[in-house]
Structures are given as structure tokens and as C-alpha cells.
Amino acid sequence: MKLLFTLLSVAIFQTTFSQSIYNNEIRAFQDTINKEYSDTTESPLTKEDLAVFKSLDFYRINKDFRVEAKFTRTEDAEPFKMKTTTDRAPEYVKYGEVSFTLKGKKIKVNIYQSMRLRQKEEYKDYLFLPFTDLTSGKTSYGGGRYVDLKIPKSDTIIIDFNKAYNPYCAYNHKYSCVVPPAENFIDIEIKAGVKLKN
């Protein structure tokens, strides 16, 4: 009985410690994006909003929205013009599909690679997941949100929706932002990441 109690205590400690490390990782992401938005040289905020900005509004950190997805590479995909909120039409290529189960629902969405960014050394492994979900236009930005990813080294990839962020258009109409393709609608509430503009 004493051994069982000890093992149970160790397991609880490890779980709590793991959660604490994870929370710190997400808070670091939140701190980074808040610093970017408060920096007058790179903030997408209008002058009026920047003058009163303190922090973006985030959903509560929830590790359930960090998923290990099956990654399927899309071979020989042709570049295409991605729709945006303006006449701008940047070139992307469908890099692959990811499938996972979240909140009991099977989900499949596409991930993309920017043809422009892939030419830059620092972004050559950068992938892009634009999506909408059942919170869009309610508690999150109606135009959808984005998650940044890296090219996986295997047939699985970690997608953490706690790191989902709004396009700049959520804060300032002067920007041109990618509109998530219809096939990247997720039919559940993704209550993670950045919420609607304060």
C-alpha cells in the first residue's frame, strides 16, 4: 500500500511538472507576440490601439488542443494563388495533409508552403496552417486564424492550437491577409490561442 501511494505521488508530481513546463512554453509564446504588438516599429496595431495596448486576449491554456497529427505529404502539387482580403494573390503550394482526432471528432486539413518564403534560408522549412472553426466570428476572429509549423522529419507532426494567432487584418485593415481555404474549416470550437481583438 505504501509503495502504491509512493508511485501514485510520483506520477502526480510528474504530470504536474510536465503541465507546468508546458504552460511556461505557451506563456513564452504569448509574451513574444505581445512584445511584437507593443513594439512601435513592427506592431500591426493602429496608433490609437497601440497607445492603449497592454496584451492580446488569449483563451485559457489547454493542452488538449496540442495534437500529434498524421502527416501525409502531397507530391507534385502545383503552386496556386491563395485568396486574400485584397487583390494580392501570393503563391502557395499544398505541402501536405494532416489528420487527427480532437474532442472526439476526426479532422483533416491542409498545410501550405509559401513559394516566396521557401526561397529564404531562415524560412525554407516553414509551413502554414490557416483555419476557421466554430469560434470564428464569435469568440475568435471571423477571418480565421493561423498556426506556424515546421516541415516534419517523419509522418507525424505536432499542431498546437494554443499557438494560434490572428492575421494582422484583425487589427488593421491596411494589411492584406490570407483567407483560410474552405477545406480548412474545423467543425468544432478551437478554444485555444488568440481570441478576438480586445
C-alpha positions as CSV (number, residue, x, y, z in Angstrom):
1,M,0.0,0.0,0.0
2,K,2.8,2.4,0.9
3,L,4.6,1.6,-2.5
4,L,1.4,2.2,-4.4
5,F,1.0,5.6,-2.6
6,T,4.6,6.5,-3.5
7,L,4.1,5.5,-7.1
8,L,0.9,7.5,-7.3
9,S,2.5,10.5,-5.8
10,V,5.4,10.4,-8.2
11,A,3.0,10.1,-11.2
12,I,1.0,13.1,-10.0
13,F,4.2,15.1,-9.5
14,Q,5.5,14.2,-13.0
15,T,2.1,15.2,-14.5
16,T,2.0,18.5,-12.6
17,F,5.6,19.2,-13.5
18,S,5.0,18.4,-17.2
19,Q,2.0,20.7,-17.2
20,S,4.0,23.5,-15.6
21,I,6.7,23.2,-18.3
22,Y,4.0,23.3,-21.0
23,N,2.3,26.3,-19.5
24,N,5.6,28.1,-19.4
25,E,6.2,27.3,-23.1
26,I,2.8,28.8,-24.1
27,R,3.3,31.8,-21.9
28,A,6.6,32.4,-23.6
29,F,4.8,32.3,-26.9
30,Q,2.2,34.8,-25.6
31,D,4.9,37.1,-24.2
32,T,6.7,37.1,-27.6
33,I,3.6,38.0,-29.6
34,N,2.7,40.7,-27.0
35,K,6.2,42.2,-27.3
36,E,5.8,42.3,-31.1
37,Y,2.5,44.0,-30.9
38,S,3.7,46.6,-28.4
39,D,6.8,47.4,-30.5
40,T,6.1,50.6,-32.4
41,T,8.4,49.5,-35.2
42,E,6.6,46.3,-36.1
43,S,3.2,46.4,-34.4
44,P,0.2,45.9,-36.8
45,L,-2.0,47.9,-34.4
46,T,-3.3,51.3,-35.3
47,K,-1.8,54.2,-33.5
48,E,-4.9,54.6,-31.4
49,D,-4.9,50.9,-30.3
50,L,-1.2,50.8,-29.8
51,A,-1.5,53.8,-27.4
52,V,-3.6,51.7,-25.0
53,F,-2.3,48.2,-25.8
54,K,-1.4,46.0,-22.8
55,S,-1.9,42.4,-24.0
56,L,-3.8,40.4,-26.6
57,D,-6.7,38.3,-25.2
58,F,-5.9,34.6,-25.1
59,Y,-8.0,31.5,-24.4
60,R,-7.1,29.6,-21.2
61,I,-4.1,27.4,-21.9
62,N,-5.4,23.9,-22.6
63,K,-3.0,21.1,-23.5
64,D,-5.9,19.1,-25.1
65,F,-5.5,21.4,-28.1
66,R,-2.0,20.2,-28.7
67,V,-2.3,17.3,-31.0
68,E,0.0,14.8,-32.7
69,A,-1.3,14.6,-36.2
70,K,-0.7,12.1,-39.0
71,F,1.2,13.9,-41.8
72,T,0.8,12.9,-45.5
73,R,3.0,14.7,-48.0
74,T,1.3,15.9,-51.1
75,E,3.6,15.0,-54.0
76,D,3.8,17.1,-57.2
77,A,1.4,19.7,-56.1
78,E,1.1,22.7,-58.3
79,P,1.5,26.2,-56.9
80,F,-1.6,28.3,-56.8
81,K,-2.8,31.8,-55.9
82,M,-4.1,31.9,-52.4
83,K,-7.1,34.1,-51.8
84,T,-6.5,37.2,-49.6
85,T,-8.6,40.0,-48.2
86,T,-7.3,42.2,-51.1
87,D,-6.4,41.8,-54.7
88,R,-3.0,40.4,-53.7
89,A,-2.6,36.8,-54.7
90,P,0.5,35.2,-53.1
91,E,1.7,31.8,-54.4
92,Y,1.4,28.8,-52.1
93,V,1.7,25.1,-52.7
94,K,-0.2,22.5,-50.8
95,Y,2.6,20.8,-48.9
96,G,0.5,18.0,-47.3
97,E,-2.5,17.0,-45.3
98,V,-2.7,16.4,-41.6
99,S,-5.3,14.3,-39.8
100,F,-6.1,13.9,-36.1
101,T,-8.9,13.4,-33.6
102,L,-9.9,16.4,-31.4
103,K,-12.8,16.5,-29.0
104,G,-13.9,13.1,-30.4
105,K,-14.1,14.3,-34.0
106,K,-11.9,13.2,-36.8
107,I,-10.4,16.2,-38.6
108,K,-8.4,16.6,-41.8
109,V,-6.9,19.9,-43.0
110,N,-4.3,21.1,-45.5
111,I,-1.0,22.7,-44.7
112,Y,0.8,25.0,-47.1
113,Q,4.2,26.4,-48.0
114,S,4.8,29.9,-49.3
115,M,6.6,29.9,-52.6
116,R,8.3,33.2,-51.7
117,L,9.4,32.2,-48.2
118,R,10.8,28.9,-49.3
119,Q,13.5,30.8,-51.2
120,K,14.7,32.3,-47.9
121,E,17.2,30.2,-45.8
122,E,15.5,31.1,-42.5
123,Y,12.0,30.1,-43.7
124,K,12.7,27.2,-46.1
125,D,11.2,24.7,-43.6
126,Y,8.3,26.9,-42.7
127,L,4.7,25.6,-43.1
128,F,1.4,27.4,-42.7
129,L,-1.9,26.2,-41.3
130,P,-4.7,28.7,-41.9
131,F,-8.1,27.6,-40.4
132,T,-11.5,28.6,-39.3
133,D,-13.6,26.8,-36.7
134,L,-16.9,27.1,-34.7
135,T,-15.5,30.0,-32.6
136,S,-14.8,32.1,-35.8
137,G,-16.8,35.3,-35.7
138,K,-17.9,34.6,-32.1
139,T,-15.1,34.4,-29.6
140,S,-12.3,34.4,-32.2
141,Y,-11.6,36.5,-35.3
142,G,-14.1,35.9,-38.1
143,G,-11.5,35.8,-40.7
144,G,-9.8,32.7,-39.2
145,R,-6.5,32.2,-37.5
146,Y,-3.1,30.8,-38.4
147,V,-0.6,28.3,-36.9
148,D,3.0,28.2,-37.9
149,L,4.6,24.8,-38.4
150,K,7.9,23.3,-39.5
151,I,8.5,20.5,-42.1
152,P,8.3,17.3,-40.1
153,K,11.0,14.7,-40.2
154,S,8.5,11.8,-40.0
155,D,4.9,11.0,-40.8
156,T,3.7,12.8,-37.7
157,I,3.6,16.5,-36.8
158,I,2.7,18.4,-33.6
159,I,0.0,21.0,-34.0
160,D,-0.5,23.3,-31.0
161,F,-3.6,25.4,-31.3
162,N,-2.6,27.2,-28.1
163,K,-0.2,29.0,-30.5
164,A,-2.9,30.0,-33.0
165,Y,-2.8,33.7,-33.8
166,N,-4.8,36.3,-35.7
167,P,-3.8,37.7,-39.1
168,Y,-2.9,41.4,-39.0
169,C,-6.2,42.2,-40.7
170,A,-7.9,41.5,-37.3
171,Y,-6.3,44.7,-36.0
172,N,-5.7,46.9,-39.0
173,H,-7.5,47.0,-42.4
174,K,-4.4,48.3,-44.2
175,Y,-3.0,44.7,-44.3
176,S,-3.6,42.0,-46.9
177,C,-4.2,38.6,-45.2
178,V,-4.6,35.1,-46.4
179,V,-8.2,33.8,-46.2
180,P,-8.3,30.2,-44.9
181,P,-9.5,27.9,-47.7
182,A,-12.9,26.4,-47.2
183,E,-11.4,22.9,-46.7
184,N,-9.6,24.1,-43.6
185,F,-12.8,24.7,-41.7
186,I,-12.7,22.7,-38.4
187,D,-16.1,21.6,-37.2
188,I,-15.5,22.1,-33.5
189,E,-14.7,25.0,-31.2
190,I,-11.0,25.6,-31.1
191,K,-10.9,27.4,-27.7
192,A,-7.2,27.9,-27.8
193,G,-4.7,30.6,-28.9
194,V,-5.5,34.3,-29.5
195,K,-9.2,35.4,-29.1
196,L,-11.0,38.3,-30.7
197,K,-9.4,41.8,-30.7
198,N,-10.0,43.4,-27.3
